[in-house]
Structure formats: C-alpha cells, structure tokens
Amino acid sequence: MKNIIFCFLFLACFTVQSLAYDIQKIRKDYIEAIKDANAADKLYKELKAIKNPSPLILAYLGSADAVRAKHSWNPVNKMAFLKQGCKTIDKAVELSPNQLEIRFLRFSLEHFLPPFLGYSKHLEIDKKKILELVQKSNVQALHVDENILKNMVNFMIDSKRCTDNEVSVLRKVIA
C-alpha cells in the first residue's frame, strides 16, 4: 500500500513539474512566435495537438492563432486566424475568468488590434479585472513568477490605457 501511495505521489509531482516546464516553454515560444511566422505556425500546431487543454493553454492557442494572422499576407487568412484566435481566447476567459495570465493575453492582443475590426471590446473589462487580481493576490496566487508579473504590469503602464490612479496601483504591485 505504501508503495502505491509513493508511486502516486511521485507521478503527481512529476506531472506538476512537467506542466510547469511546459508552460515556461510555451511562454518562451510565444514570444518567439510574435517575431517569427514559422515559430508562430509551429507553436499553434503544438498547442492544437494538446488533448483536453487547460484554459491557459487555450488562451495561448488563441493567441498563437492571432499571431499567425499578424504574419499572414493573405487578407482572408488574416481575418480567419484572428477570428478563430479571439474566439478561443474568449472561451479561455469564460472557463477561467479569474486567471491573470489569460486576461493579460487577451488584453495585450486586443491592445494591438485596430478598433475598426471590432475585436477590441474587452479592453476595459480585462484592465479592471487585471487590476483587481493584482491588488488582491500575492504572486503565488496569481500563478506567475515575479518577472512575468513585472512584465505584465509594465506593459499595462506602457499601454497608456490606464488612468493615473490605475498606474499608481500597478506601480505598487511591482515596488
């Protein structure tokens, strides 16, 4: 019996570690995908192949699809990738509305989209939720490390979408 419990705990720990490793790789690959079309296609295919993805994986899948739109020269493909990407990110938010990283991915994507496309409708909602989450939670509860949190906060400040009061709140988070 002890051996079975030990094996179960070992596998559980191994699974948690491999998931943490995978999300770190996905984050790194996503940054590369923003710059490189081949990396965007590769990341999209890898994420699409994941069976039963978590809401966070769904958010990265949608983001990768939207990044593919950025790199596409064909206007029809651009809009198809963007539409599907936004739909997937919206689903991730619906499944996990209080996860900071998911909200941030949608906010950052919508920040860069031209308003006339009609896909920037969650900016204010996501900004408020991000502010609420970073004020109420410690870094561990947010499921991101301090460096990622600092990058998110700095992006929010640099976006110029926050009021002076909101910027003050954000600065306190990384102080």
C-alpha positions in Angstrom: 0.0 0.0 0.0 2.8 2.4 0.9 4.4 1.7 -2.5 1.2 2.6 -4.3 0.9 5.8 -2.4 4.5 6.7 -3.1 4.2 5.9 -6.8 1.1 8.1 -7.0 2.8 11.0 -5.2 5.9 10.6 -7.4 3.8 10.7 -10.6 1.8 13.7 -9.3 4.9 15.6 -8.5 6.4 14.7 -11.9 3.3 15.7 -13.7 3.2 19.1 -11.9 6.9 19.7 -12.7 6.4 18.8 -16.4 3.4 21.1 -16.7 5.4 23.9 -15.2 8.2 23.2 -17.6 5.8 23.1 -20.5 4.2 26.4 -19.7 7.6 28.1 -19.4 8.5 26.7 -22.8 5.1 27.8 -24.2 5.7 31.4 -22.9 9.1 31.5 -24.4 7.9 30.0 -27.7 5.0 32.6 -27.8 7.4 35.5 -27.5 9.4 34.0 -30.4 6.2 33.5 -32.4 5.4 37.2 -32.2 8.6 37.8 -34.1 8.7 34.8 -36.5 6.0 33.3 -38.7 7.5 29.8 -38.7 7.6 29.9 -34.9 4.0 31.0 -34.8 2.9 28.1 -37.0 4.9 25.6 -35.0 3.6 26.8 -31.7 0.0 26.8 -33.0 0.4 23.2 -34.2 1.9 22.1 -30.9 -0.8 23.7 -28.9 -3.6 22.5 -31.2 -2.3 18.9 -30.7 -2.8 19.0 -26.9 -5.8 16.9 -25.9 -8.1 18.5 -23.3 -6.2 21.7 -22.9 -6.4 23.8 -19.8 -7.9 27.3 -20.1 -4.4 28.7 -20.0 -3.3 26.5 -22.9 -6.5 27.6 -24.8 -5.5 31.2 -24.2 -2.1 30.6 -25.7 -3.6 28.6 -28.6 -5.9 31.5 -29.4 -3.0 34.0 -29.0 -0.8 31.9 -31.3 -3.7 31.8 -33.9 -4.0 35.6 -33.7 -0.2 35.9 -34.1 -0.5 33.8 -37.2 -2.8 36.5 -38.5 -0.1 39.1 -38.0 2.3 37.1 -40.1 -0.1 36.2 -42.9 -0.1 38.2 -46.1 -3.4 36.8 -47.3 -6.3 39.0 -46.0 -8.8 36.1 -45.9 -6.4 34.0 -43.8 -5.6 37.0 -41.6 -9.2 37.5 -40.7 -9.9 33.8 -40.3 -6.9 33.3 -37.9 -7.8 36.4 -36.0 -11.5 35.5 -35.7 -10.7 31.9 -34.5 -7.9 33.2 -32.2 -10.2 35.7 -30.5 -13.0 33.1 -30.2 -10.5 30.7 -28.5 -9.2 33.3 -26.1 -12.8 34.3 -25.2 -13.5 30.7 -24.4 -10.4 30.5 -22.1 -11.6 33.6 -20.3 -15.1 32.1 -19.9 -13.6 28.9 -18.4 -11.2 30.7 -16.1 -12.3 34.3 -15.6 -10.0 35.0 -12.7 -6.7 33.8 -14.2 -4.4 36.8 -14.6 -2.3 35.4 -17.4 -5.4 34.6 -19.5 -6.9 38.1 -19.0 -3.5 39.6 -19.8 -3.1 37.6 -23.1 -6.5 38.9 -24.3 -5.8 42.5 -23.1 -2.4 42.6 -24.9 -3.8 41.1 -28.1 -6.7 43.5 -28.2 -4.5 46.4 -27.4 -2.7 46.0 -30.7 -5.8 45.4 -32.8 -7.2 48.3 -34.8 -10.5 49.2 -33.2 -12.4 49.2 -36.5 -12.1 45.4 -36.7 -14.4 45.1 -33.7 -12.2 42.7 -31.7 -11.1 45.2 -29.0 -14.3 45.1 -27.0 -12.8 43.6 -23.8 -10.0 46.1 -23.1 -11.8 47.9 -20.3 -13.2 44.8 -18.7 -9.9 43.0 -18.8 -8.0 46.0 -17.5 -10.3 46.2 -14.5 -10.1 42.5 -13.8 -6.3 42.6 -14.1 -6.1 45.5 -11.6 -8.5 43.7 -9.3 -6.4 40.5 -9.4 -3.0 42.1 -8.9 -4.3 44.1 -5.9 -6.0 41.2 -4.1 -3.5 38.4 -4.6 0.1 37.6 -3.9 2.4 36.4 -6.6 1.9 32.7 -5.8 -1.8 33.0 -6.0 -1.5 34.6 -9.5 0.4 31.6 -10.8 3.1 33.7 -12.4 6.6 34.5 -11.3 7.7 37.9 -10.3 9.4 38.6 -13.6 6.3 37.8 -15.6 4.2 39.9 -13.2 6.6 42.9 -13.7 6.5 42.5 -17.5 2.6 42.4 -17.4 2.5 45.5 -15.1 5.0 47.4 -17.2 3.0 46.5 -20.4 -0.2 47.8 -18.7 1.5 51.0 -17.8 3.2 51.5 -21.2 -0.1 50.8 -23.0 -1.4 54.2 -21.9 -4.8 52.6 -21.3 -4.6 53.2 -17.6 -5.6 56.3 -15.6 -3.0 57.9 -13.3 -4.7 56.2 -10.3 -4.5 52.8 -12.0 -0.9 53.4 -12.9 -0.2 54.1 -9.2 -1.9 50.9 -8.2 0.2 49.0 -10.7 3.4 50.6 -9.6 2.7 49.5 -6.0 2.4 45.9 -7.2 6.0 45.8 -8.5 7.5 48.0 -5.9 
